[in-house]
Amino acid sequence: MDRFSEIRRKHGPDAIAGLITARCTNEELYLFQKLMRAGFQTNHLDSSARYGHLNFVHASQHALGIGRSPNDWEDLTKAKAVILIGSNLTETNPLTAVRIKEAIRVYKAQVVVIDSAVTNMAKLASHPVLIAPGTEGLVIDGLVKAALELDLIDETSVKKHPRAFEALKAAVAHVSLEQVAVQTGMSVESLKDTVTIFAEASRSIILCAEGIVRRPDGYQNVLKLIDLAWITGKLDQPGCGVSTVTEEPNEQGAVDMGAAPEFLPGQVSFNDQTARDRFAKAWDATLPAAGYGANLVEILKRCRSGQIRALYVIGENPLATLPASMEVRAALDRLELLVVQDPFLTETARMAHAVLPACTSAEKDGTFTNLEGRVLRVREAIDPIGESLPDWHIMTALANALGCQWEYESSNDVQAEIMKLLPGYYNLGQPRKVVPAVDRYLSNGYASDAAARYRASAPSDTKNGRPFTLLMGQVLYHSGKLSTEAIGLITIAPNTGRLRMNPQDMERLAVSEGTTVRLTSDRGSVQLAVQSDHSIAPQTCFFPEHFNEPPVKDLMSVHVDPTTGVPTFKQARVTIEKV
């Protein structure tokens, strides 16, 4: 702590920043942001929720006044119509997938799966739709336009806001269903069938995931889905809504606990003076100035420029996660102090000046918040291994070394503080019901927002002379990089180091199983073997995001959402050549 204190004394609190994984408990996420703001006195902090979930949170907050999915497990199970867009749900969120499968089996739901791969859920769906990668935004444009053309409009919903409705019609006036079909591969008939199923069912849900929130224009595309739900009357009806799923188990909790520079705990704006006063009083501290703070991308930029000189990283591994184009190694090299707190000696930890051994979730108590807003308890199953300690314990010691006088003796003590500041958040295992409030959004600036949103919708990166689309994503037995440390999971699902391709493409390129190819993007090239996979659509290829050998992720460019600061880097145009 002497080095942290020295850097703060010489360069001010702006020279310190922190990153944390959304695999931590609510209590640890809460303490992290409190330590950064009240201890180090900086608002340069972020969590792994920045990798996509914050696109959904910001869009939902902006349009509906709620910062999470409005639907619970029961809604998914009893849905009569589900549009699943941009999600290989069985691989990424298998428990949620079970709910959709139950809706199909028990409640005879009509399920439309819109994806650029032939997923497990698509094989079970009543209406599987294969689209060109990266065209999800155009598909949504087509669905909105089809709803208008077929007059599938809920008069009760739109008559409250006639000017907004006229603005939406004007915004999509240029959209041609025929042109959407050409660009996306989703036929006009499928567009019309999909929106008819959604609009006419009594309980309809849109479930979006990585293909929306972790792609360029993710924020705007979530707003488009909300537009579709609004005009068809599915925003405020029981069992209806626009929802999402997350990759890491506590991304919702990370946002709720304020582990983002724009939010205090409770998803209150960091600039809200009333909230600032309340937390400052509760913490007996002066908060960093309003309108101040850096997110993940900005933190790394400031590390590279030398503005940030000390970085505290809990459970995150940006060096292994982000593409080389983000220059993470250069950013970390410039630091005077890098402290990594992790159960494993990750790539980022190997560059650290100090590594603090932390427990895994099996070795500590706490709570997580699921997609319903339900707070779930986890309990210590085994004693901490070696010298490792729970993250809350380590942060308490660091804060006290800074003179904060924290007196937490267990995670329950932290929980008690959160309960006082966020009454009702701990809901005894019951999901917190939320009610969308769309009136303010549709009455203030909607026309200009809608015009910009639909004008910006276009497939990106499709005419750079590279015929294939490379996709990176999750597979069933892995999550992030953490699961690759589990010997059992690696035994079940090892890194084959192979590029997955459609058999037709392999035949056309005259390559067979195990043949080495050169995979080239605008960012460089790697050589690797190929393997046949019938779930991969023609002219696409896939590599699991969990593995960095070979370094396929470094072929990706990074797009940063101008509204949310979310970096996206899971898709690129490539050429494939036989070596």
N, C-alpha and C positions, 0 to 999 in steps of 0.2 A: 504493500500500500504506500510505502514511502515514495516509490517511483511515480505512482498515480498522482500523489499529492504534489510532488515536485513539478510534474508536467502541468498540473492545474495552476500551480503558483506562478510558473514562468510564462505560460501561454494562455491561461484562462480556461474555463470549463468547455469552451467551444472546441478545444483540442482533444476531447475525450468522446468516445462513442461506444455503443454496445449493440450486439446482435444476439438473439435467442431463438432456439427452436420451438416450434409449436407442439413438440412432443413432451414439453414440460407440463406440470400441473397448473391449475388456475392459481394456486397459492404462490408457486414459484414465478409465474409470469407477472403476477401482481407485484411481488417483491422486486423483481428485476426492474420494472419501470419506476418503482418508488426509489430504488437505489440510484438509478441513473438521474432522476429528477431532483430528489431531495438530498442524496448523498454527493454525487459528482456534480450536480447542478447543471446538467446538460439535457437537452431534448433530442440529441442525436441518437436515436434508438429505433430498432425495428425487429420484426420476427419473420419467420418463414411463411406466415400468412400473406406476406407481400408477394409471394410467387404466383398468386392467382386469386385467392379467396377475397382479397380486398377489392378486386374488380366488382365482385358480386355485392359485397357489403356496401361499397360507396354508391353503386347504382340503386340498390334497394333502399338505402337511407335517403338518397336524393329524391326518388320517385314516391316511395311508400312510407317513409318515416320509420322504417324498421331495418335493422342491420343484420338480419339472418333469414334463413328459410322460414316461410310462414307455415309450412306443412309438417305434420308429425308422421310417425310410423303408420298410425291408423289411416291417415289420409292416403298414404301411398298404397297400402294394402287394399283399401276399399275403393280406389279410383276406378272409374268407368272408362276413362281415356287418359293415356299418358303419352306425351311427346318426349322421348329421350333423345337429346341432341348433343353430339360431341362428347360421348362417354362410352367407354368400353367397361360398363359397370361391373360385370362379373369379375374382371381382372382387378379393377381399382378399388371397388367398394362392394365386396361380395355379400355382406350382410344386407345392405340396401337392395342389392340385386334380388335377394331372396324375397323381399317384400313385393317387388314388381312381379316376380314369378308367381307369388301367391295371388296377386291381383289377377293375373292371367288364368291361373288354374281354378281358383275358388270363385272369383267375382266376374269372370269372363270379360275382363277389361280388354279394350282394343288398345294395343300398344304400337306406336309408330317409332321406330328406331332410325334415326338419321345420323349416319356416320360414314367415315371414309375407309372403314374396314368392315369385314364380315364378322361381326362379333357374336359371342355366344347368345347375347340377348336378341340380336337380330334374327337368329335362327328360330327363336321362340315367339317372336313378335308377329302380330297379325299383319303388320305393314312394315317390312324392312325396306329401307331406302339407302342405297349406296351413292354417296356424293363425292365429288372431286375434293381433295384435301384443301383446306383453307377457304372453302366457299360457304361456311356456315352462316356468315352474315348475309350473303346474298339469298340463301334459302329463307332466312327470316323475313327479308324484304318481300320475297315472293309469297310467303304465308300471309303477311299483313295485306298485301295487294289482293290476294285471292279472297280473303275475308271481306274486303270492300266490294270486289266485283260480284261476289255471290250474295251480297247483302246479309252476311251472317253477323249482323251487328245487334248488340244488346241495347235497345233504345233507352232503357232506364239508365244505363251507365253513361252513354254519350250525350244524352240530352241535358245533363247537368253541366256539361262543359262544351257547348256547341262550337266555340271559337277554337278550342284545342282540337276538336274532331275535324274541323275544316282545315286546320293547319296540318294535321296528319295526312289527310287526303291530298293536300297540295304537295306535301313532302314526298309522297310515293307516286305522284301522278306520272312521273317519267319511267316508273318501273314497268317493264314488260315481262309478263309471265313466260312468254316464249324465249326471251333472251336469258332470263334466269335459268330456264331449263337447259339451254345450250351451255351456259357457263358452269352450272353446278352438276349436271347429270340427273337432276330430279325432274321428272316429267311434269308438264302442266297438270295432267290428270292427278298425279301423286300430290302435287301442291294443293289442289282443290280438295281431294279426298282427305288429306291430313287436317286441313283447317275445318272441314265439315265435321269430321269425327270430334275434334276438340271443342268446337262451338256448340254442338248439339248434345253432348254428354252432360249428365247432371253433376258429375264430379270429375273435373278435368285438371290435370297437373302437367306443367312443363318442368322437366328435370334436366338441367344443363350441368356440364362439368368441364373437364380439362380442355375439350375442343372449343369451348366458348371462353372460359375465364382465363385460360393460360395461352391464349392466342392474341395476336394483334387485334385491336378494337374490341377487346373483351368487355370493357365497361359499356361501350355504346351498344354492343350486341345484347347485353343483359337488359338494357333499357328498351331495346326493340322487342324483346320477348315480353316485357311488361306492357308495352303498347298493345301487343297482340292479345294478351290476357284482358286488358282494359276494354277494348272495343268489343270483345266477345262476352263480356260480363263475368269473367273468371277471376277477378282480383279479390272481391270481397264475399264470394259465395262459400259456404261450408264445403270443405274438402277440395278446394280449388287453389290455384296459385302458381307462382314461379319459384322453384326451389333449386338448390345446388347440393353437391357433395364435395368434401374436401379430401386431400391426399393424406395429410397428417392428422393424428387423432384429436388435436386440440387447437386447430386453427381458429375456431369460433371463440374458444376461451381466450386465446391470445388477443383477439380484437376486443373482446368484452373487458379484459383486464387492463387495457390501455397500453399494450406493447406495440405501439405505433406512434410516430411523432404527432399525428393529427388528432389522436384520441387520448382522453383521460379514461380511467376506469368507468365502465357503464356506457361506453361509446359516446361520451360527451365530448364536444369539440374542445381541443386543448386551448382554444382562444376564448372559450366561454368564461367570462369573468366571475360569474356567480359560482360556477363549478371550481374554478381555480382557487377562489377564496376558501371554499369549503375544504378542498384537499390540502391546501397550504396550512390551514388551521389544524386539521386532523393530523398532519405529519409534522407540525411545528417546524415548517421550513418555508423558504422563499423559492417559488417555482421559477424555472427559466422564463424569459420574456415570451409573451404571446407572439404568435406569428413567426416562431423560430423553431427550427428542428430539421433534421435531415433523415431521409429514409434510406433503405438499403443501397440503392444505386448512387444516391448523393453521398452517402458515407464513404463508399469506395472511391468515388471521384476525389473527395477531400483527403482521403488517405494518400492517393497518388500525388496530389498537389502539395502535400505537406501541411495542410491546414489542420487535419486530424493527426495527432501524434501517438495516441494510445487507444487501443481497441480491446474491449472485453467481450469475448465470444462464448456463449453458453450453448453447447450442443449443436451448433451450426458448423457447416463445412463448406464455406463459399468457394474455396479453391477447387474442390472436387465437383461442386454443383454447377458453377457458372462457366460458360465457354471462355476460351482463351481471349476472345475479343473484348471481354470485360476487364482484362489486365489485372486480375485479382492478385496474382503473384507480385506484380510491380507495386500494387497498393500496399500489400502486407510488408514488402521489403522496406518501404519508406518509413514504417512505424518505428518509433523509439521504444514502444512497449506493446507487445501483443500477449494477452493472457487468454488462454483457452481452458474452459471448464467442460470436461467431457468424460464419458465412461471409456472411450477408446482414443488411441493415439492416431487421430485422423490426419489427412494431408495438411489441413490447416494447423492442427496441433503441432505437427513436426516443425513448423516455422515459428512456433511461439517462444517467447522468452521465459514464460512460466506456464506450466500445465497443472490444473487443479483437478484431481480425480473425483468424478461425480458418480452417483449411483444411477442405475437403470430404474425404470418404473417398477420393476419387481421388488426393489429394495427400499421403497418409500411409501408413505401415505400421502393422500391428497385427493383432488377431484379433477375431472375433465368435463367439458361441455360438448354434447353431441349435436348433430345437425338439427334436432328438434328444439334445442335450448334446454334440454334435460341435463342437469348436473349429476354426474355419476361418480361414486367414490371408488378409489383404488386403495388397497391396503398392502402393507409390507408383507411379502410372501417369504422372503429370505433375508437374513442379516446382510448389511453392507459388506461387500467383499474388499479385503485388503484395507487400504487407507481411504477408500472412497467414502464420501458423505453425501447426504441429500443436498440438492442445489439450494434449497431454502436455508440450510444450515451454513453453507459456505457464504452465501450472500449476507446473512446476518453478521457473520464474523467480519466480512469486509466492511460493512456499514459501520460497525462499532469501531473498527480501526480508523474510520474517517471521523469518528466522534458523534455518530448518530444516536447512540444509546438505545438500540433496539433490544427488546426483552423477550423475543419469541423463543419458546422452548420446544415447540412442536408445530407441525403444520396446522393443527387445530387453532393455535393462537393466531396465525395469519388468517385463517378462515373467519374467526370471530371478528377481526378487524374489517374484513371485506363485507361481512354481513351488516355491520353498522353503517358502512359507507354506501352499500348497494342493497338496501332492504328488498327482500323477496327474490334475490338472485339464486340463493340456495333453496331449491324448490322441492326438497324431499323426494327427488326422483321423478317428479311430474314435469312434463314440458310446460314452459311458460307460454301461454297463448298470446299471440300478437295479432293486432288488427291493422291491416294496411289503411293508411290515410292518404288518399291520392289527390284530394282537392287542392291543397296548396301547390303541389307540383304542376297540376294542369292549369292552374290559374296564373302562374307567375313565370313568364319566360318560356313556356312550353313551345311556342311557335318557332322561335329561333333555334332552340335545342333540337327539335324534330327535323327542321330543314337541314341542319348541319349533320345530324346523325345519318340520315338516309342519303345525303349527298356523298358522304365519306365512304359508303359501302361499296367495296370493289375487291375482287380477288387480287392478292398481292403476289409479286414475284413470279408471275407465270410466263413471262416472255423474255427470259434471260438466256435462252438457248440451252437450258438444262431440262431434259425431258422427264426426269423422275422427281417425285417429292419424297424427301427423307423425313420420317416422323420418329420422334423419340417419346417413349411413354412407359407406363408401369406394366409390370406383369404380376400375375396372381400371388406368387409366393414372396414378393419383395416389396419394400416400401422405402423410397429414398435410398440413401447409401447405408443407413444403419443396419438394415437386415442382412447386408452382405457380410457382416461380422458374425452371423449366426451359422455355425458349422452345419447344423441340421438343414437349414434352408438352402445353403449352398450345395449340399448333397442332393437335395430334391431338384433344385433349379440352379445349376451352375452357370457361370458365364461361358458360353460356348465361343464368344468372340466372333459370332457370325451374323451377317446381315440377312434379315428375313425378306424374301422376295416372293412374288407371285410366280407360280410355275410357268405360266405363259410367257412372262418377261424373261425368265431364265432360258427358256427354249429359244426365244427370239434373239437373245444375246449369245446363244451357243455356249452357255455355262451350265455346269451340272453341280450336284451337291458337293460342297467342299472346295469348289473352284475359287481361286483367289481373284478378286477384282479390285480395281482402283475406284474409290468413291470420292468424287470431287465436287466441292461447292465453291462459292466466291471467296471462302475463307481459307481454302487449302484442300488437301487430300489425304486419305489414309488408305492402306491396303488391308483387306480382310477377306475371309472366306464367306461364301453365301450358303444359305439353306432354304429349302422350299417350304412355303407356308401358304396354304390355301385361304387363310383368313385375310391375307394381304391383298388389297385391291390392285388391279393392273396399274402400272406406272407409278406405284408407290413402293417404298421399302421401309423397314422398321428395325430399330435397334433399341434394346432396353436401356432406359435412362439410369439404371442403378449401377452400371458398369462403365469404367473409364479405360478399359483395355480391350481393344484399341480406343484411342481418344476421339470417338465419333462426335461427342458433344462439341469439340472445338471446331467443327465444320459449321456450327450455327452462328448466325448473326443475332444480335439482341435488339428487340424493339421495346421501347419504354412508353407505356401509356401516358399521354400528356396530362391526364386528369388525376390518375391514381398512382402514378409512379411504379406500376407493376411491370417488371421486365419479362418479356416472353422470348423463348429460345428453344422451342420444341419442334420446329419445322423449317426445312430449307429445300431449295431446288438444287438438284445434284445431277451429275452424269455418272454412269456406271460403265466401266470398261474392263474387259477381260485382260488380265495381266499375262 
